[in-house]
């Protein structure tokens, strides 16, 4: 999985490309924790390039959400493909996360 980071004002845009699974979830957790340690508190995860998410990947996203809650930050997910959206719906994660059709909508929601 490849993680691309961009800043839009005080919001970190993280684009995830590839598979978020047991082999790659630690990379996301590490990158996210590093950004939080740097004082970042607003995040949009762009999931358009995410082909697959496993239960380990879901746990990584849940860990990010918990960390955001602790620091009183904001987190939104954007541009989920249909397969990934189905996984979120079936697992109940769609009720946990703020999910938006576009990156622009997600950025506006947490600004």
Secondary structure, 3 states (H helix, E strand, C coil): CEEEEEEECCEEEEEEEEEECCCCHHHHHHHHHHHHHCCCCEEEEEEEEEEEECHHHHHHHHHHHHHHHHHCCEEEEECCCHHHHHHHHHHCHHHCCCEECCHHHHHHHHC
